[in-house]
Amino acid sequence: MQKAISALFASLALGLPAAAGAGVFDSFGYDPRGIGMGGAQVASADDYAASYFNPALLVLQDKVSFGYGFNWTQPRMSVRAVDPARAGELRSPETPSSFNGWSLGVLFPLGGKVSNRLALGVGLYLPSSNVLRTEAIDPRLPSWYFYQAGPERIIVAASAGARITDWLSIGAGAQILGALIGGFDFDLNLFSKQFEGRALRADLETRVAPLAGLALDFKPIGLRFGLNYRGAIASDYRLPTVFDLTDVGVIELVMEGVSHYSPDTFSAGIQYRIGAFVGTAELRYARWSKAPDPSTKVTLNVDGQALESLGIEDQFDIEGSSGAPGFLDTLSTHAGGEYWIVERRFALRAGYSFRPTPVPQQTGDSNILDGNTHGVSLGLAFSFDDPLEIFGNPIHIEAAGQRLTIGEREAKKDQDAGVPSYKYSGAVNAVSVAVRYVF
């Protein structure tokens, strides 16, 4: 029986989620226009993407628009031992698999007496394979913090924008994420070797974080400024498992932690429009220093009259946690341009981004992988009239591709460490396509 309980504990522990950071929109972009322009969106989002990147921009559009897209991403990572003779001691991480998902969005300016003064926007990302995916990875095993499981989650952003003056607008909204709260309860009679009671409770609760934005739009001179704040959000979990051993005692195993963490993010950007050209740039500050412990915290409590009578009821209590990761705040840069070769019919886009890594050198027991990341992107957009004349206005097709290059780093380990020193680097290829219709 002892072996059976131990095996059950082990299987439960291996099924726990592992932490992963940042969301798809921040790491890889949302729609093809934003991706093609290097992710610089806080001053240039001209559709439903503004519901996430800057709600104040929603009200700058006076027509209802709807978009539907598909994003595909392929990570290619490398981890290798510095000393080839110790390569067999390096437990190579599972390479993050390719992932993809669907993006939806709608922008709805309100009419009536508030015409051109209020607008609503909703943005949604839905992974094509999993509604929510997490992984359990041994802390001793190198794992890619931003790419292992972080992208596999639903993202919902709902916002509203209001025009205060002809040049000033503000906006606010919320992003929503799920949290798994529940547990197991077992009544086990060791003497008859039977489960006398079994119960499971699991709730997928919601977690909400604020979105807020401001825009200064000086249209006559083609200049626009944007500011945005996105509050920290995470999908926390808590799964207590209680074994009530009849006439013996109670064993409680609690597994809890935080996954899919995104930090407080502040963005400031500028857009300049001259003729058929639009240029934009953005600075994005992410407060990663507040990131919680990325590992699963496991607490074991054993109580019972037999143990109390012997005075050893506290000897079997265990609490395990790796501690805060010591991440650093980051300031990333994004810039891009758009040129309409044929007005409202055909445009080319290009962009660049640089995201410094928040992950410090992994010289201790942790093995969290990430590095400074450079991004290069290209995109295009074209529109055409519906040949079937079902739609009265042109249909807009957009596409973008980007490559993120993760610079090489070295994790220097002591001779007696669980893993040898190793170097790691990577690259991520991504493609996004979408169709958009403006009513």
Wavefront OBJ file of the C-alpha trace (Angstrom):
o trace
v 0.000 0.000 0.000
v 2.833 2.387 0.808
v 4.282 1.824 -2.657
v 0.899 2.449 -4.245
v 0.437 5.759 -2.445
v 3.972 6.832 -3.342
v 3.350 6.034 -6.986
v 0.130 8.031 -6.920
v 1.921 11.049 -5.426
v 4.590 10.805 -8.082
v 2.078 10.671 -10.914
v 0.211 13.671 -9.529
v 3.416 15.671 -9.243
v 4.405 14.862 -12.824
v 1.048 16.127 -14.028
v 1.487 19.591 -12.606
v 1.722 22.673 -14.784
v 5.038 24.357 -15.306
v 5.322 28.105 -15.399
v 5.613 29.881 -18.689
v 5.864 33.568 -19.334
v 4.292 36.252 -21.467
v 1.411 35.913 -23.888
v 1.212 35.370 -27.612
v 0.364 39.012 -28.364
v 3.418 40.387 -26.544
v 5.879 37.721 -27.686
v 4.761 37.106 -31.264
v 2.149 39.729 -32.152
v -1.565 39.617 -32.845
v -2.484 40.564 -36.403
v -0.379 40.636 -39.604
v -0.191 44.444 -39.682
v 1.305 44.668 -36.205
v 3.644 41.724 -36.788
v 4.802 43.136 -40.118
v 5.626 46.470 -38.448
v 7.830 44.968 -35.729
v 5.133 44.819 -33.061
v 4.954 48.613 -32.713
v 1.235 48.953 -31.985
v 0.705 51.432 -29.150
v 0.456 54.401 -31.537
v -0.425 52.663 -34.807
v -3.040 49.925 -34.246
v -5.837 50.855 -36.644
v -8.336 48.066 -35.970
v -9.460 45.629 -33.251
v -5.807 45.013 -32.245
v -6.118 48.294 -30.361
v -8.385 46.539 -27.837
v -5.200 45.008 -26.400
v -2.337 47.322 -27.382
v -4.057 50.685 -26.785
v -7.836 50.998 -26.264
v -7.674 54.758 -26.875
v -7.045 54.086 -30.586
v -10.386 52.308 -31.012
v -12.289 55.565 -31.264
v -10.054 56.893 -34.055
v -11.828 54.567 -36.515
v -15.342 55.499 -37.657
v -16.390 52.232 -39.322
v -17.228 48.777 -38.012
v -14.576 46.207 -38.898
v -14.179 42.470 -38.382
v -11.097 40.308 -38.765
v -10.248 36.612 -38.744
v -6.729 35.238 -38.913
v -4.375 32.313 -38.402
v -0.938 32.384 -36.759
v 1.699 29.653 -37.090
v 4.923 29.603 -35.086
v 7.887 27.208 -35.238
v 10.636 27.346 -32.570
v 14.052 25.862 -33.382
v 16.208 25.601 -30.253
v 19.707 24.312 -29.509
v 21.237 23.238 -26.182
v 24.698 21.639 -26.043
v 27.290 20.873 -23.395
v 30.398 23.079 -23.314
v 32.559 20.029 -22.625
v 31.753 17.349 -25.240
v 33.013 14.701 -22.820
v 30.122 15.548 -20.460
v 27.447 15.748 -23.139
v 25.900 12.518 -21.845
v 25.242 14.180 -18.466
v 23.181 16.968 -19.997
v 19.531 16.121 -19.900
v 18.509 17.885 -23.074
v 15.183 19.681 -22.877
v 12.222 18.763 -25.000
v 12.300 21.109 -27.982
v 9.255 23.377 -27.886
v 6.851 22.147 -30.517
v 5.310 24.267 -33.240
v 2.065 25.921 -32.246
v -0.670 27.770 -34.020
v -3.936 29.460 -33.296
v -6.827 31.535 -34.566
v -7.274 35.223 -33.945
v -10.577 37.047 -34.055
v -11.490 40.656 -33.521
v -14.196 43.241 -33.947
v -14.189 47.025 -33.704
v -17.557 48.710 -33.240
v -17.842 52.504 -33.198
v -21.080 53.603 -31.531
v -23.528 55.779 -33.431
v -26.342 58.069 -32.417
v -25.572 61.086 -30.283
v -22.173 59.634 -29.332
v -21.155 59.077 -32.955
v -17.360 59.252 -33.358
v -17.020 59.652 -29.585
v -17.214 56.069 -28.283
v -16.040 52.741 -29.678
v -15.856 49.145 -28.463
v -13.311 46.504 -29.369
v -12.782 42.815 -28.631
v -9.715 40.728 -29.444
v -9.457 36.950 -29.065
v -6.701 34.388 -29.560
v -7.696 30.718 -29.556
v -5.012 27.986 -29.778
v -5.943 25.458 -32.437
v -4.770 22.407 -30.464
v -5.418 23.188 -26.798
v -7.605 25.643 -24.935
v -4.952 25.739 -22.211
v -1.707 23.787 -22.175
v 0.872 23.544 -19.421
v 3.824 21.263 -18.814
v 5.625 19.854 -15.803
v 9.380 20.059 -16.209
v 11.954 19.128 -13.601
v 13.789 22.344 -12.524
v 17.053 20.505 -13.140
v 16.075 20.111 -16.785
v 16.727 23.119 -19.067
v 13.434 24.580 -20.287
v 12.516 27.507 -22.545
v 10.545 29.973 -20.426
v 8.772 31.842 -23.242
v 8.218 28.976 -25.658
v 7.556 25.738 -23.751
v 3.845 26.161 -23.025
v 3.177 29.886 -22.694
v 1.600 30.361 -26.147
v -0.983 27.618 -25.578
v -3.677 29.654 -23.857
v -6.763 31.645 -24.714
v -6.357 35.413 -24.630
v -9.400 37.680 -24.402
v -9.198 41.473 -24.435
v -12.324 43.633 -24.271
v -11.988 47.426 -24.288
v -13.677 50.753 -24.958
v -12.308 54.042 -26.248
v -13.625 57.579 -25.825
v -12.763 60.761 -27.728
v -12.334 63.680 -25.306
v -11.304 66.320 -27.849
v -10.441 66.245 -31.544
v -6.853 65.337 -30.623
v -7.188 63.520 -27.259
v -8.707 60.081 -26.651
v -8.578 57.618 -23.776
v -9.483 53.972 -23.389
v -9.775 51.179 -20.859
v -10.587 47.505 -20.769
v -9.582 44.138 -19.381
v -7.766 40.979 -20.362
v -9.089 37.676 -19.063
v -7.380 34.385 -18.213
v -8.431 31.173 -16.467
v -7.145 29.709 -13.184
v -7.491 26.077 -12.076
v -8.629 25.665 -8.487
v -9.733 22.297 -7.121
v -8.590 19.144 -5.409
v -9.068 15.472 -4.587
v -10.422 13.852 -1.413
v -9.998 10.135 -0.703
v -11.184 8.076 2.265
v -8.944 5.011 2.355
v -9.326 2.040 4.675
v -5.866 0.468 4.853
v -7.085 -2.586 6.736
v -9.741 -3.554 4.167
v -7.687 -2.098 1.305
v -10.672 -0.201 -0.044
v -11.495 3.368 -0.988
v -14.558 4.268 1.054
v -14.882 7.687 -0.498
v -13.603 9.482 -3.609
v -14.305 13.062 -4.592
v -12.964 15.557 -7.118
v -13.572 19.284 -7.392
v -12.145 21.466 -10.149
v -13.116 25.041 -10.988
v -11.760 27.073 -13.883
v -11.926 30.515 -12.324
v -11.316 33.762 -14.159
v -8.464 36.162 -13.583
v -8.820 39.730 -14.842
v -6.173 42.412 -15.379
v -6.714 46.033 -16.464
v -5.882 47.641 -19.788
v -5.621 51.414 -20.181
v -4.483 53.732 -22.930
v -4.157 57.308 -24.110
v -3.667 58.753 -27.587
v -2.725 62.212 -28.823
v -3.633 62.397 -32.505
v -2.558 65.498 -34.410
v -3.974 64.443 -37.739
v -3.281 67.672 -39.692
v 0.465 67.210 -39.253
v 0.401 63.386 -39.406
v 1.709 62.907 -35.853
v 0.317 60.593 -33.180
v 1.502 59.586 -29.699
v 0.280 56.599 -27.713
v 0.582 55.362 -24.135
v -0.638 52.035 -22.776
v -0.650 50.030 -19.548
v -1.349 46.315 -19.235
v -1.672 44.900 -15.746
v 0.068 41.718 -14.625
v -1.933 38.542 -15.097
v -1.328 34.838 -14.511
v -3.111 31.508 -14.417
v -2.592 30.284 -10.863
v -3.439 26.781 -9.738
v -3.985 25.007 -6.440
v -4.629 21.272 -6.263
v -4.811 19.832 -2.735
v -5.050 16.049 -2.445
v -6.252 14.657 0.896
v -5.996 11.009 1.952
v -8.015 10.229 5.077
v -6.576 6.932 6.265
v -9.175 5.357 8.544
v -7.934 5.004 12.148
v -4.423 5.985 11.054
v -4.245 9.649 10.074
v -4.541 12.192 7.299
v -2.077 12.860 4.489
v -2.477 16.171 2.668
v -0.483 16.945 -0.459
v -0.920 20.479 -1.792
v 0.457 21.452 -5.200
v 0.205 25.111 -6.175
v 1.896 27.716 -8.287
v 1.613 30.243 -11.090
v 1.737 29.616 -14.821
v 1.271 31.760 -17.937
v 2.551 34.850 -16.156
v 2.633 38.214 -17.935
v 4.073 41.218 -16.056
v 2.928 44.795 -15.693
v 3.748 46.396 -19.043
v 4.027 50.080 -19.931
v 4.300 51.164 -23.575
v 4.950 54.513 -25.229
v 5.096 55.105 -28.943
v 4.922 57.515 -31.846
v 3.550 57.335 -35.368
v 4.250 59.696 -38.249
v 2.303 59.654 -41.485
v 3.456 61.461 -44.605
v 1.694 60.756 -47.865
v 1.600 57.016 -48.519
v 4.163 56.191 -45.808
v 3.545 55.423 -42.133
v 6.444 55.055 -39.694
v 6.090 54.002 -36.077
v 8.284 53.237 -33.058
v 7.615 51.992 -29.534
v 9.352 51.427 -26.213
v 7.895 48.687 -24.002
v 8.840 48.380 -20.321
v 7.993 45.053 -18.646
v 8.312 44.662 -14.888
v 9.674 41.123 -14.836
v 11.320 41.691 -11.439
v 7.894 40.947 -9.904
v 7.680 37.525 -11.552
v 6.744 34.774 -9.074
v 8.451 31.454 -8.473
v 8.132 29.580 -11.794
v 8.247 26.138 -10.182
v 5.519 24.148 -8.499
v 5.344 24.511 -4.729
v 4.648 21.172 -3.051
v 3.560 20.934 0.592
v 3.100 17.630 2.424
v 1.374 17.449 5.815
v 0.948 14.205 7.724
v -1.264 14.177 10.841
v -2.749 11.461 13.013
v -3.255 10.330 16.581
v -0.615 7.633 16.238
v 2.024 10.146 15.176
v 0.942 12.650 17.821
v 1.250 10.049 20.568
v 4.822 9.454 19.460
v 5.533 13.188 19.218
v 6.666 12.972 15.619
v 3.669 14.463 13.798
v 5.851 17.257 12.358
v 8.670 15.015 11.204
v 6.919 14.094 7.957
v 5.864 17.615 6.928
v 7.665 18.801 3.807
v 7.549 22.070 1.874
v 9.377 22.441 -1.421
v 9.834 25.560 -3.547
v 12.627 26.887 -5.741
v 12.193 30.530 -4.731
v 11.878 33.675 -6.819
v 13.648 33.488 -10.205
v 15.374 36.858 -9.828
v 14.206 38.140 -13.195
v 15.149 41.623 -14.402
v 12.922 44.386 -15.741
v 13.243 44.859 -19.498
v 12.918 47.712 -21.975
v 12.256 46.434 -25.476
v 12.178 48.441 -28.696
v 9.889 48.030 -31.704
v 9.870 49.926 -34.987
v 8.255 49.521 -38.365
v 6.998 51.110 -41.520
v 4.165 50.757 -44.008
v 4.089 52.062 -47.589
v 0.985 52.063 -49.781
v 2.194 51.423 -53.322
v -1.390 51.643 -54.544
v -3.579 53.716 -52.219
v -5.930 51.491 -50.183
v -5.131 48.578 -52.483
v -1.572 47.334 -51.957
v 0.956 47.983 -49.185
v 4.322 46.634 -48.062
v 5.489 46.545 -44.442
v 8.728 45.907 -42.574
v 9.766 45.981 -38.941
v 12.411 45.283 -36.316
v 12.274 44.535 -32.599
v 14.720 43.893 -29.794
v 13.718 42.246 -26.510
v 16.420 41.954 -23.842
v 16.014 38.842 -21.767
v 14.698 39.134 -18.204
v 16.361 35.829 -17.272
v 19.697 36.165 -15.412
v 22.663 33.893 -16.005
v 21.768 30.364 -14.890
v 24.805 29.633 -12.727
v 22.900 28.017 -9.843
v 20.447 25.136 -9.662
v 17.847 26.646 -11.994
v 17.913 26.082 -15.743
v 15.576 28.644 -17.279
v 16.490 29.280 -20.891
v 16.114 32.591 -22.716
v 18.335 35.176 -24.371
v 18.318 38.594 -25.954
v 16.014 38.371 -28.946
v 16.171 40.259 -32.256
v 13.155 40.197 -34.536
v 12.899 41.006 -38.245
v 9.566 41.026 -40.058
v 8.030 41.638 -43.468
v 4.394 41.981 -44.439
v 1.964 42.971 -47.126
v -1.663 43.927 -47.524
v -3.953 44.070 -50.501
v -7.654 44.539 -51.050
v -10.022 43.584 -53.853
v -13.662 43.940 -54.733
v -15.818 40.876 -54.204
v -16.329 39.294 -57.657
v -19.574 37.705 -56.435
v -20.789 41.083 -55.185
v -21.854 39.582 -51.874
v -19.885 42.235 -50.022
v -20.307 45.842 -51.037
v -16.908 47.010 -49.765
v -13.426 45.693 -50.604
v -12.090 42.607 -48.798
v -8.709 43.091 -47.147
v -6.124 40.300 -47.095
v -3.006 40.678 -44.922
v 0.045 38.484 -44.359
v 3.283 38.768 -42.404
v 6.304 36.687 -41.552
v 8.898 37.200 -38.854
v 12.037 35.584 -37.545
v 13.101 35.908 -33.932
v 16.763 35.147 -33.246
v 17.729 34.271 -29.670
v 21.369 35.114 -29.009
v 23.698 32.432 -27.675
v 24.322 32.307 -23.928
v 26.350 30.052 -21.659
v 25.165 28.576 -18.370
v 28.312 28.027 -16.298
v 27.836 25.325 -13.679
v 30.020 24.136 -10.821
v 31.792 20.821 -11.225
v 29.446 19.134 -8.737
v 26.261 20.619 -10.236
v 23.514 18.329 -11.446
v 24.168 19.325 -15.056
v 27.385 20.341 -16.839
v 27.927 23.819 -18.254
v 26.069 24.305 -21.518
v 25.424 26.824 -24.289
v 22.068 27.528 -25.839
v 20.501 29.607 -28.601
v 17.502 29.490 -30.862
v 15.353 30.925 -33.601
v 11.612 31.203 -34.086
v 9.868 31.457 -37.445
v 6.309 32.751 -37.533
v 3.684 33.415 -40.194
v 0.376 35.243 -39.819
v -2.447 35.652 -42.336
v -5.813 37.347 -41.897
v -8.839 38.583 -43.716
v -10.484 41.829 -42.644
v -13.672 43.531 -43.690
v -14.633 47.129 -43.034
v -18.388 47.760 -43.231
l 1 2 3 4 5 6 7 8 9 10 11 12 13 14 15 16 17 18 19 20 21 22 23 24 25 26 27 28 29 30 31 32 33 34 35 36 37 38 39 40 41 42 43 44 45 46 47 48 49 50 51 52 53 54 55 56 57 58 59 60 61 62 63 64 65 66 67 68 69 70 71 72 73 74 75 76 77 78 79 80 81 82 83 84 85 86 87 88 89 90 91 92 93 94 95 96 97 98 99 100 101 102 103 104 105 106 107 108 109 110 111 112 113 114 115 116 117 118 119 120 121 122 123 124 125 126 127 128 129 130 131 132 133 134 135 136 137 138 139 140 141 142 143 144 145 146 147 148 149 150 151 152 153 154 155 156 157 158 159 160 161 162 163 164 165 166 167 168 169 170 171 172 173 174 175 176 177 178 179 180 181 182 183 184 185 186 187 188 189 190 191 192 193 194 195 196 197 198 199 200 201 202 203 204 205 206 207 208 209 210 211 212 213 214 215 216 217 218 219 220 221 222 223 224 225 226 227 228 229 230 231 232 233 234 235 236 237 238 239 240 241 242 243 244 245 246 247 248 249 250 251 252 253 254 255 256 257 258 259 260 261 262 263 264 265 266 267 268 269 270 271 272 273 274 275 276 277 278 279 280 281 282 283 284 285 286 287 288 289 290 291 292 293 294 295 296 297 298 299 300 301 302 303 304 305 306 307 308 309 310 311 312 313 314 315 316 317 318 319 320 321 322 323 324 325 326 327 328 329 330 331 332 333 334 335 336 337 338 339 340 341 342 343 344 345 346 347 348 349 350 351 352 353 354 355 356 357 358 359 360 361 362 363 364 365 366 367 368 369 370 371 372 373 374 375 376 377 378 379 380 381 382 383 384 385 386 387 388 389 390 391 392 393 394 395 396 397 398 399 400 401 402 403 404 405 406 407 408 409 410 411 412 413 414 415 416 417 418 419 420 421 422 423 424 425 426 427 428 429 430 431 432 433 434 435 436 437 438 439
